[in-house]
C-alpha cells in the first residue's frame, strides 16, 4: 500500500508540468522570445518528470522511475540546443518539431489524464467497446461503472488508477489501456511536421484509427489469453501484447515515412542532434 505522501500528486510537480507545457507551446506557436520560452519550458518539464519518479519507486516500478529521472538530463539537452538556436540566430525544423511535438502531446495527454471525469469517460468508452468485442466472441462481459479511486471529478489528487472493471473477464481497464499515450504523440508529431495538409490528414486518418482499433484488439487478446488459461496475465500483458503493439507501431511508422518524407527527416535530425552545426547562410530550416 502507498503512504499518503507517496500516493498524493505533488502540487509543485504539477505546477512545473503546466508551466512547462505553456512555455514550450508558446515558444512553438509564437515569436516573442520563443527560444527563451522553449528553454525554460524544457527545464520545467524535466523537473516535472523528476517529481514523478518517487511514485514509481514506491510501487517498485524501477524502470519507469529511472526513465523519469532521465527526463531531466534529456530535456536539459533539448534546452541546450535551443540555446544554440538563439546563439546562432536560427530556428531549424528539428527544433520546432521537438517543441511542438512534445508540448502538444503532453497537453493532450495530461489535459485528460489529470482530469478524472475526462479520464473516466475515456476509460469507460474503451471498456464498453472491449466488452462488446468480447461478447461477439461468445463471452458475457459487462463493463461496470467508473471507479475514480478517491479522486474528485475535476483534478487528480492521487496516483491510484481510475478503472472500469469488465465483469466476467477478471480484468479492469485503466488509463494506460486507452492508448492515449500513443495517440497523443502520434497526432502531435505528424501535425507539427512540415508537409501538405492533405498528406497530414491522410497520415492521421490511417495512423490514429489503426492505433485505437489495435489497442482494443490488444485488450481483448490479454483477456482471452488470461481467461482461457493459455498464459498468465503478466505474460499476456507485459510480453505478448507489447510485442504486438511494437510491431503495429513499426509498420505504421514505415507507412508514415513513405507518405511524409519530412517526418522521416525530422526523426533522423533528432537522432543526429549531437552532430548539429549552424545552418548555412540563407538557410532558415524551412525547406521541404
Secondary structure, 3 states (H helix, E strand, C coil): CCCHHHHECCHHHHHHHHHHHHHHHHHHHCCCCHHHHHHHHHHHHHHHHHHHHHHHHHCCCHHHHHHHHHHHHHHHHHHHHHHHHHHHCCCCHHHHHHHHHHHHHHHHHHHHHCCHHHHHHHHHHHHHHHHHHHHHCCCCCEEEEEECCCCCCCCCCECCCCEEEEECCCEEEEHHHHCHHHHHHHHHHHHCCCCCHHHHHHHHHHHHHHHHHHHHHHHHHHHHHHHCCCCCHHHHHHHHHHHHHHHHHHHHHHHHHHHCHHHHHHHHHHHCHHHCCCCCCCCCCCCC
